[in-house]
Amino acid sequence: MRAIDIILKKRGFRTTAPQALTKEEIEFFISEYVQGNIPEYQVSALLMAIYFNGMTPVETAILTETMLNSGERFDLSEFNCTCVDKHSTGGVGDKISIPLAPIVAACGVKVPMMSGRALGSTGGTLDKLDSITGYRSTLEEAEFKAFIASNNYAMTGQTEKVVPADKLLYALRDVTGTVESVPLITSSILSKKIAEGSNALVFDVKCGSGAFMKTEEEARELAKSLVATGTQMGKKIVALITDMSEPLGEKVGNFLEIEESISLLEGKAPEDVYKLTITLASWMLVLGGAATDIKQGTIHAENAISSGKALECFYKNVEQQGGNLQKLMQDRNTRRSPYKAEIKAAQSAYIEHIDAMKVGTAGIYLGVGRNKTSDAVCAEAGVIFYKKSGAFVEKGETIMEVYGKSTKSLEDAMPLLESSIRYSTQKPKARQMILKVIYTDADGSIVEEKI
């Protein structure tokens, strides 16, 4: 078997149309690449062929399985139950995983959560957790399993030994213009999530200016691919398409989002954060067998909050993973960067829109996000929103409180934040947060429901 023949088969040749690759061809190509036997220029050629010609759900499932098998994977079979996780394609102010996991865990479902770090305007769950003094966001498998056994959930990052093929392929995709390929995105996401031991997954596929997928149609394509491929691999999969045209919640920043997560677990959260968290929790409870339908799942999730069980579960996780709970409580609502500024209303009007992408980009300057993986983040940086879209503001009224890592960071971020606000003389329509849900029915057909 030769790499060049596989490339030509997927690319097509003159009058011959591109063809689907076999299991043997995909396994050969990926395993030989990981072992260093296929050069990067040939891998780049195959990635470009996939980018232009796509892959079938079967091919994508084989690619995902092959990437999954390139390294270690956590074995959670000893729990003898359906382990459920959630994955978001990322956005601005997206802290949902942090309160979501303890809500679902408090309802009796085991949640093994493997999360990532911030890159670009997309926030990282691990960076937010790391802002808790002492919290260890990278666990060995034995610890991961022990914490899940005692508290129904644990949070960890991807180790070097988990899905090494994805690390290699992603680095090449980043420099060859093939990042946006749906089959490659699908295999990257699913291989890492399945490696943690989950056998059911709920995806939050975001669309809008602050999301990786800018349009609902792009998000829909990815959501369907994730559902089809995950189902092909024998997993229970549900995908929600949600709006990320505006920042999520009232706080954007690593420690700021920990604060908002705690507020949600106390039952005091912005409407958009609460609604999305409860909806995702409901689906996770259905897949995990703790609820018969979404209505019952919603009741269970809301009871977990109102009873205090979800908050108790979160606090237990903080202590299990080395976090200083007393320091967390002392820091709450007081831990702020000394470099501070405010965005005030330029006119008396309604706020029609706050652009998520501009806020996210400003966050990179402030120290919330990073341009490359080696960049440091600032736990105390971020933005607090006192007014969001739909609110009426008087000229000079404070809309945002801004915290940066330095004076220069504020100077760079402020123009972006000011330009992110669009005003109107008319009250804008309420934003629809959740747009669609996509899943497979009993016959294996993909179902799309508009919310």
SEPA-595939 format. One record per residue (C-alpha): residue in one letter; x, y, z. Coordinates in steps of 0.25 Angstrom, whole numbers, plus 5000, padded with zeros to 4 digits. Example, Ala and Ser with C-alpha at 12.3 -4.5 7.8 and 13.67 -1.06 7.14 Angstrom:
// residues 2
a504949825031
s505549965029
***
This chain:
// residues 451
m500050005000
r500550144996
a500250275002
i500250344988
d499150244983
i498250274995
i498450424992
l498050404977
k496850324981
k496250434990
r496650544981
g496150484968
f497050474955
r496650534942
t495350464938
t495250384951
a494450434962
p494950444976
q494650314983
a494350274998
l495550215005
t495450075012
k495750045026
e497049985023
e497550115015
i497150205026
e497750125037
f499050105028
f499150255025
i498950305040
s499750195047
e500950215037
y500850365039
v500850355054
q502050265053
g502850365045
n502850285032
i501950375023
p502450515021
e501650635025
y501550685010
q500850555007
v499950575019
s499650715015
a499250665001
l498250575007
l497650675016
m497450765004
a496750654997
i495850635008
y495550785010
f495150794995
n494450654994
g493950625008
m493750485014
t492550395016
p492050375030
v492650235029
e493950295025
t493950395036
a493550295047
i494750205042
l495650325043
t495150365057
e495350225062
t496750215056
m497150345062
l496550295075
n497350175075
s498650255072
g498850265087
e498350235101
r496850245104
f496150245118
d495350115121
l494150145129
s493450015127
e493549985142
f492450085145
n491449995136
c490650115132
t490450215122
c491550325124
v491150455117
d491950575114
k491650715107
h492550785096
s492350925092
t493050975079
g493351105087
g493051245089
v493151375097
g492651365111
d492351215109
k492551165124
i491451055122
s492250935125
i492650975139
p491250985145
l490650885135
a491550765140
p491150775155
i489650795151
v489650665143
a490550585153
a489550625165
c488450555157
g489250425158
v489850425144
k491350405142
v492050515135
p493550495130
m493950635125
m495150655117
s495250805113
g496250905106
r496951035107
a496651165101
l497151195087
g496751325080
s495451385084
t494951255089
g495051235104
g495551105110
t494951035121
l496250985127
d496751135128
k495551165136
l495751055145
d497251085147
s496851225152
i496351155165
t497551155174
g498151015175
y497150945165
r497850835157
s497250825143
t498050705138
l497850575144
e498350435143
e497350325139
a497350265153
e497050405159
f496050435148
k495250305151
a495350315166
f494750455166
i493650415157
a493350295166
s493150375178
n492550505172
n492050465159
y492850555151
a494350605149
m494950715140
t496250685132
g497050725120
q497650645109
t498950585112
e500050565102
k499750415101
v498250435097
v498050445082
p499450485078
a498950475063
d497950585066
k499150675071
l499950645058
l498850665049
y498250795055
a499650855054
l499650825039
r498250875037
d498551005044
v499651035034
t499050975021
g497751045021
t496950915024
v496450955038
e494950975033
s494750835027
v493550775034
p494050625034
l495350675040
i494650755050
t493750645054
s494850535055
s495650635064
i494550665073
l493950525074
s495350455076
k495650535088
k494350525094
i494150375093
a495650355098
e495150405111
g494250285113
s492850355109
n491850265102
a490850385100
l491050525096
v490250655095
f490850755086
d490650905087
v490950955072
k491051105072
c490851195061
g490951345059
s492051455059
g492751395072
a492651255068
f493551165059
m492351145050
k491851275046
t490551235040
e489451145044
e489551065032
e491051035035
a490750995049
r489650905044
e490550835035
l491550815046
a490450765056
k489950665046
s491350615043
l491550595058
v490250525060
a490450435048
t491850395051
g491650375066
t490450295063
q491250215053
m492250185064
g491150135074
k491050255082
k489750335087
i489850475081
v489050595081
a489450735076
l488850865079
i489050985070
t489151115078
d489451265076
m490751325078
s490551455072
e490651525085
p491451495098
l490851385107
g490451435121
e490851565128
k492351525131
v493451495121
g494851455127
n495451335134
f495151365149
l493951445145
e493251325139
i493551245151
e492751345159
e491651345149
s491651185149
i491551185164
s490351295163
l489651195154
l489751085164
e489151175174
g488051195164
k488451345161
a488951345147
p488651425134
e487451365126
d488251325114
v489351255123
y488251185131
k487351145119
l488551085111
t489051005123
i487750945127
t487450905113
l488750835111
a488650775125
s487250715121
w487850655109
m488950595116
l488050535127
v487150475116
l488450405109
g488950365123
g487550295126
a487250385138
a486050455131
t485050395121
d484950525113
i485350665113
k484250715121
q484650625133
g486050655130
t485750805132
i485050775145
h486250685151
a487250795146
e486550905153
n486350825166
a487850795166
i488050945167
s486850985176
s487250875186
g488750915187
k489250785182
a489850835170
l490650945177
e491050845188
c491550755176
f492350865170
y492950905184
k493350755186
n494050755172
v494850875175
e495350815188
q495650675181
q496450745170
g497350825180
g496550955179
n496551045192
l495051065194
q495251165205
k496151255196
l495051235185
m494051295194
q494951405199
d495251445184
r493851435179
n493451575174
t494751635179
r495851575170
r496051685160
s497251735152
p497651875156
y497651915142
k496251965140
a495352045130
e493852065127
i493052075114
k491952175115
a490752195106
a491052285095
q489552325094
s488252305101
a487652185093
y487352045093
i488551945092
e488151875079
h489351775079
i490751745085
d491651675075
a492251555081
m493451545072
k493951685075
v493751655090
g494551525088
t495651595081
a495751705092
g495851585102
i497151545095
y497751675097
l497251685111
g497851545115
v496551465115
g496951385102
r498251355095
n498751365080
k499651235082
t499651125091
s500851165098
d500251305102
a499951325117
v498551375121
c498151465132
a497151405142
e496751545147
a496451605133
g495151615126
v493851695124
i492651715133
f491351755126
y490351845133
k489451855121
k489251755110
s488451765097
g487051805099
a487351895110
f487152045110
v488352135114
e488452275117
k489652355111
g490852335120
e490252215127
t491252095129
i491051985120
m492351905123
e493451895133
v494751855127
y495951795134
g497251765126
k498651705129
s499351845127
t499051985123
k499451955109
s498451845108
l497351935112
e497752035101
d497751925091
a496351865095
m495551995098
p495352035083
l494851895080
l493851885092
e493352025089
s493051985074
s492451855078
i491151935083
r490051965073
y488952055077
s487552075073
t486352165075
q485452045075
k485451925085
p486051805078
k485451675077
a485851575088
r486951485084
q486651335081
m487751255088
i487451115084
l487151095069
k487150945066
v487350805072
i487850695064
y487850545067
t487550405061
d486250335063
a486050185065
d486250155051
g487650235050
s487050345042
i487550485046
v486450575051
e486450725052
e485550805061
k485350955061
i485251005075
***
